[in-house]
Structure formats: C-alpha cells, structure tokens
Amino acid sequence: MGEIEDGEADNITTDVQGQKCALVCECSAPESVSRKDSLPFLNAVLKNPVCKLYRFPTSDNKWMQIREQMSESILSFHIPKELISLQIKEDLCRNQELKELGELSPHWDNLRKNVLTHCDQMVNMYQDILTELSKETGSSFKSSSSKGEKTLEFVPINLHLQRMHVHSPHLKDALYDVITVGAPAAHFQGFKNGGLRKLLHRFEAERRNTGYQFIYYSPENTAKAREVLSNINQLQPLIATHADLLLNSASQHSPDSLKNSLKMLSEKTELFVHAFKDQLVRSALLALYTARPGGVLKKPPSPKSGTEESISQDLPLPVRRQDSIPHHSDYDEEEWDRVWASVGKSLNCIIAMVDKLIERESGGEGSSASSKDVEKDSSPEDSIITHPKEDWYEQLYPLILTLKDCMGEVVNRAKQSLTFVLLQELAYSLPQCLMLTLRRDIVFSQALAGLVCGFIIKLHTSLYDPGFLEQLHTVGLIVQYEGLLSTYSEEIGMLEDMAVGISDLKKVAFKIIEATSNDVLPVITGRREHYVVEVKVPARMFESLPLQIKEGQLLHVHPVLFNVGINEQQTLAERFGDVSLQESINQENFELLKEYYTVFMEKMPPDYISHFQEQNDLKGLLENLHQNIQAKKRKNVEIMWLAATICRKLNGIRFTCCKSAKDRTSMSVTLEQCSILRDEHQLHKDFFIRALDCMRSHEF
C-alpha cells in the first residue's frame, strides 16, 4: 500500500441539491491513511490496490469523505504452497513409519502394502500440485473462472481486502475492513455426493456399522494417536538437547547454570512421560502384538471398558472386525509400564545427582526439595557416591546416557504401536479415506489463506491499541464469516465444505516473531491437527508488543459462520426444499459466539470491561441475534447485520463469502458500508439509498 496519491484520476461533478451521488474521483494509487498503513510489511502482503474517493453529506449538512480501497494478496498462493509442503512432509513421515512398523502377519502385511501404494500415489499428487503452483507467476489471486482447475484447487477464489476509510467532520477517522473471498470449497472434486459435512458423517457411520478387516478406533483416538506421535517427534530432540546443555553446564562447573539446565530438562521430560499416560498407547501395544507373526489369541477376548465391544466368535480371527483390543494371555502388560516408568526414574536419578553435586559444592547439609520426589525403589541417593574432586561431567554422563537409552526404547515402542492405529484408519476404506483427506486439505487451505491475510491486516491496523493486544493474548480473536450461499443444488455441497473448513480453523494458532530479514512472509509449522502460523513484524514494532506475545505465547482464533441465502435459488429452497442445514449451522455457531463472549467478559480486566460495556450493548445484540436465528424468517439478512456488528464491536476479523466473491458479496459489502456510514458517521438519511447506488454503480 503506497504512501502518496499521484495516480491518474477522473474528476466527476457532483450535485448535492440535485441529489446525485458524490463520487469525487477514481485513482490507481492508494493513499496513506495512517502511519500504520505505510508499513513495508503490508506492501509485501497486499498488491495492486485500486481506490475510489467519495463524499457524502452528514445529517447536519456537512461533508464526510470516504475512501474505498480494494487490494489483492500474494498470500493467496503463498499460504497454499506452505501448507502443501508441510502436508507432503507429514505424509512422507507417516509412510516411512508404516514401513518401519516391523514384521507383521500376512494379513496385516498385505493391508500395509496396499495402504502404502495408495499413500505414495497421494504424495505424488500433492507434489505435482505444488510444482504447478510454483510455476504461477502472474496474478496474485485466483479468478472465479479458474475455480474448477485442478492445479489451483488449494488456492482461494478472489481473495481481496475491501477497506473503507471514513473522514467525518465530527468523529475521528475510522477504518473498516472486510476480507472478501469465494466460499472455501472443493469445486474440482464436485458436489454430486454432497460436501464435507455430509461426507464425513456418512464415512464415520459406515465405519461403525460395517464389518471390515481392521480394529476400529474412533476419530478421537486416531487424532490422539497423531497428537502423541507429533509430541514424541518434538520432545525427543528437545530432551536430548537439554540433556547435552546440562552436561555442558556440568563441564563448566557452574551451579546456577546447572540448576537452570536441570529445570528445562525436567519440564520437557515430564511432558514426554505425560504424553504416554493415555490408555490408547497400552491398548495399541497389545493390538500390535497380536498382529505380529504368531500373535494368535489363546483365549476369548474380554472388553477393556464399557465402550468396547467383544469380537464375534464365529469369524476367523485375522479377518473379523475388532471393536476392542483383546486381552492376550501371553502378553505382559506390565512390561510397558516398566519401560515407560524408567524414563521418570532416570530423570529422578539425575535430579538427585545434581542436588548432591550442588550440596557438596556449597558445603550445605541435606538435599534440595527436588530430590524428594525420587521414587523409593530407584534409591538414587543410596547408589550415587560423589567425591569433591571428581568431575561433575563424569558424574552426570552415565545418568544422561541412561535417560536417552530409556527414552529411545519408549519412543520405539510407542511409535510403532500408534502407527499401527493409523494403519487401521487407512486400511479399511481405500481410497475413500485418502480422498476425504484431500478434500479437507483443499478446503482448509483456501480458508487458511484468507484467515492469515485477515489476521495480519487486523494486527497491523490495531498494533497500537493496548486493549486489542491484551484481548489478543488473553482470549484470542473472533473471526466471523458471513456466508451468502443458498441451500439449493450444488451450493448445498459448497456450504457443507465451507462449514467444515471454517470449523477446522480452530486448529490454527498464531505466533508473532521479530523479522530478521526483508522476508516478512508468514511461515507455517505443525501438522494437520495443529498448525502454527508465525507472523513476522519489524523490530521496532515487535518491541512495543506485550511481554506475553514477545515471549512466544500462541494466539488463538475463534471462527464462526453465519449463512443466509439471498439469491433466487434460496427462494426455491425455502418454498420447495430444505433449509435445515443453514438453520443448524447458524444455531451451532451462535453457541460458539456466545461462548466466546462469556470468556471475553470473564477474562478481560475489570477496568476494560466496564469501559467496554459503556460503549457496547453486546448482550442485547446477542439476544437479538438469537431471536432472529430462532425466528426462521425467510432470507433474514438481519442475522448478517447483527453478526457483523457484534464482530466489529469485539475487535474481530470480518469475512464475506459467496460462491465466487462477486455479485452477492459486493452487494453485501456495499450495504454494510452504507449502514456503517448511517449508524456510525451520521450519513444524511435522505442519502442512504443514493450513497448505496453510487457505490454499486462504481464498483471495482
């Protein structure tokens, strides 16, 4: 976004008394509306701005000046490429873990080979898409005419920033931003069988009700397996690093450094041990044991809990459905407990040794409180003998080596067992399972690109607002999507895709870091169950942020979707079809919005809340929104207006979406802009319709 306005302009005469609209000029160069807008960062994210200037009379016959600006964002392509690269890496890692699962019985080995064949094909497809996206060097957005192109599936449609800057005679300048984008949906995949909401529900129902040659794990257990595997991959190298730092502190003979290193090592190791407390790991180990060659049950299985079902006795064991993990007479369940507990015992030995070393160094008596937690059966105090002149490094090295060995054994067993859990999810429904994952990745990529764009713009617009920054790290941001899709024909499938894609954004957190180079584009890390978007800001701006944000606290978003079909197809749906999908989505998301409001009122500081309540009647707006949702009125656009107003008053990020982000979206945005001018900036009542016609007749 530029700093000066020197582009070509066409002046248009205005006639207020003749009640003509007041378009002042059109220009190709943007205007600097504040020092925040001239940041080089936004220049790197937003491209090709187009501006229009208006002036309209106020209720006291003075003039307000309006500046509309529309900008493209290079994040339309940058975010999908980042995301696909991560997904390829994640899938390659999963495929390798499947290969390293070890020797399996013929039944399970054949299933694994089949799964790997399909998974390798999917990875190749993702790599081809990434290659094609890397070749795109033209436009920084995907036009609606390209929404059905396979190579552009992951790219959002018509992603733009729509900004209105108002300069009025009585109020301070104000900015109003709306991100416009086509509804996140898998257009190339099509909607013949519905969208993600219906497909996922049907998929899970079939899993539960049909017999397959696999062990059934719920979606929650499968997600838990991925989470534990991810934690293992993150924590193991961290623990190894902190263990090496502890040895380095020992070699330097520095008590303070030794304490600090031990604290970090203890924290990470405790997280590591806690990750394996879930019953899922124990049951998966037994399941894997029975899948090894010769792992045949010697007695009938018994359910492990009230939710588990026994295996049918009349089916051959290798091919029947297993709804529970069987109890095996030859399997030593306590062995895992011993291996798992050895990590904690090894840590306790290290703690006890450090306490003794520091105690002897200081000449004090007794041990520090940290050694009180050492388990009695390990007896580290009895087995450790120190001598004043011995090297600390030599004392700690064998204990660190033992910790690493124990941790390696736990990681090896847990990785294999949890990978076996993932094998079940993939094995029973190829290629449907992978195609659903692909569809979900496509929709999520489109939604994420818009979210990152909106977050960055909101951050830089409100960077000097202490209340906003406190809200950001205390309760997170509300992200409100206004959907204008009908509940008729293919748009039902689009809405089903959109609902899941927006809900999946709950898996995203943001982290603000200091930019160390000219590359200020965001970086994504993580996996499908949890992504972190690192947003870079210049050093001067970073230093002004609250301590919690500077220290790397994750910042969360709370997406909500409210949809109201407004076109002629919605008329048909309301008269002859079914609008229950829209009603369900609106009701579900109202509960999410109300939940956010409750947390907001509970966690924000009292002085901020008291001032906030004076300025905003949010409780009344929420009640009104709820009444309108319950009323089930046809084409009730009041829902849209109320949801948007609540979002703005809560410092949220606003999105408006329809099929292609063109006609319906532009009609909604211009109506919202004129309503804001009327309600917030005293637009003359006789000029509301004229202002609306003016903006619509000179749309971008």
Secondary structure, DSSP 8 states (H G I E B T S, - for coil): --S---S-B------TTTT---EEEEESS----STTTT-HHHHHHEEEEEEEEEEEEBTTS-EEEEEEEEEEETHHHHHHHHHHHHHHHHHHHHHHHHHTT----HHHHHHHHHHHHHHHHHHHHHHHHHHHHHT--S-SSB-GGGTT-GGGTTS-BS-EEEEEEEE-SSS--EEEEEEEEE----TTT-STT--HHHHHHHHHHHHHHS--SSB---HHHHHHHHHHHHHHHHHHHHHHHHHHHHHHHHHTT-HHHHHHHHHHHHHHHHHHHHTT-SHHHHHHHHHHHHHSTT---SS----SSTT-----TTS-GGGS-BSS----TT--HHHHHHHHHHHHHHHHHHHHHHHHHHHHHHT--S--GGGGGS-TTT-HHHH----TTS-HHHHHHHHHHHHHHHHHHHHHHHHHHHHHHHHHHHHTTTTHHHHHHHHHHHHHHHHHHHHHHHHHHHHHHSTT-HHHHHHHHHT-EEEEEEE---SSTHHHHHHHHHHHHHHGGGGEEEEEEE--SS----EEEEETTEEEEEEEE-HHHHHTS-HHHHTT--EEEEEEEEE---SHHHHHHHHHS--HHHHHHHHHHHHHHHHHHHHHHHHS-HHHHHHHHHH--HHHHHHHHHHHHHHT-TT-THHHHHHHHHHHHTT-EEEEEESSSSHHHHHHHHHHHHHHHHHHH-B-GGGHHHHHHHHHHT--
